[in-house]
Structure formats: C-alpha cells, structure tokens
Amino acid sequence: MHTCASPACRKSIQPGQRRRPGPDGQTICNPCYIRWHKAGRPADVPPPPEMSTGHARGLQRHAEAAARAEQARTLALVYSPEEIAAEMGLTVTTVNGYLRSRPEMAC
C-alpha cells in the first residue's frame, strides 16, 4: 500500500487504485495527479483541491449563524429573549438555542 506524496492529501492508495508519477517521481493519487496536470505540472506538489461552491456556502452560513448567536448573547445582557427575537427577526426558540450554547447566559 502506498501513500499519496501530496501534503494536502496524504491518502492511502489501496492496491488496485490508480497511482501516478508526480513531481520528482513521487507517487500521487489520481485526483492529485489530475490537479497537478491541470496546474501545468509545476515543480512542486499539486495545488490543494478547490472548495466546492456548496461547501463554501455552508461555511458562510455557519459563520453568519455564529455571528447572530454572538449578537444574541450580547443583547441578552440587557434584553429578554422575546425582545431579542423581535429585534433580530428570529423566533424565541432560536434565540434560546443561541443562549443555551453558552450556559452562563441561558434564560
């Protein structure tokens, strides 16, 4: 069994899976070879894989939710969950969920 030489990958290449020669004759997996080939076969290892649009959107939504949760926690120092929900355009259940993620702020 071989391991892909790309530091961004390091996947195990099982017997029967396609192995390709990469930079400096290193053994790399087929997906890394395709990325390396499309990048013009640079002297170093293949570039890291691009993030899919769906994955990028998911990370963005997660960051937005974390920002809303932090805003709700800050408002909880002064306002009730009902007031926070009205201010932020959320349901009281969502606000309580944000506040429960930090027990010292739960209402």
N, C-alpha and C positions, 0 to 999 in steps of 0.2 A: 504494500500500500504506500502511496506517495502523498505528499502534502504540497499544495499549490505554493509556489515561491513568492507570490504577491503578498506583501504585508497587509494589504487591505482585505485579503480573502482568507488565506491560510486554511482553506477547506481540505478535508481528506479526499483524495481521489481514489475511489474504490476500483478494484480490478474490473475491467470491462468498460469503465468510463473513459472517455477520450482525454488523453493527455497531449499537450502541445509543447513544443520548444519555445521558450520565451526569450527575454533578453539574456545574453551571455549563456545561452543554452540551458537555462534553468527550466524545470518542469512546471508548467502552469496549467490550470484547468481550462476547459474550453471557453466558458464565459469570459475569463480574464484574457485569454488569447484574442477573442473577438474584439474586446475593448482596446487591447494593445494594438491590434491590427488597424482598427478604425482611427486610432490616435496617430497613425503614421509610423508605428513601430519605433517609438523613442528608445534611447539607450537604456533608460531606467525601466522600472516595473510598470505594469499597466496602470492607467489612471483609475481612481476609485469609481465605482458604478454611480451613475446619476440617480438621484432620488426620483421616484415616480411622482406624478402630479397628485395622485390620491394620498400618498404618504406625506407629501409637503402640505396638502390641505389639512390632513389630520393633525400634523404638528402645529399648524397655525391655529386650528380650532382649540387645541389643548392649551396653547399659550393664552388665547383670548379668555378661555374659561378660568384659567389661573388668575388672570388679571381681574376678572369680575369677582372671583372669590376673595381676592385680597381687598378689593374695593368694599365688598360687603362686610368683611371683617373690620375694616377701618370705620365704616359707618356704624357698626354695631357698638362701638364705644359710646355713641351718643343717641342713636335711634333704636326703635323697636324693629323686629323682623318685618312687621306689616308696613312700617314706614320705609324701610329699606327696599322692600319689594315694590312699593309704589314708585319710589324714586328711580330705581334701576329698570323698571319694566319687567320684573321677574315675578314668579309665584312665591308665596311664603314658604312652600315646601322646598323650592330651590335654594332660597336664602338660608333656611335652616340647615340644609345639606352643606352649604358652604361653611356655615358656622360650626357644624359638627366636625368638620375636618380639622378644626383646632379646638379641642375640648375646653380650653380655658375661656372660650368665647361663646359656648353653647348657651342658648336661652331656654 
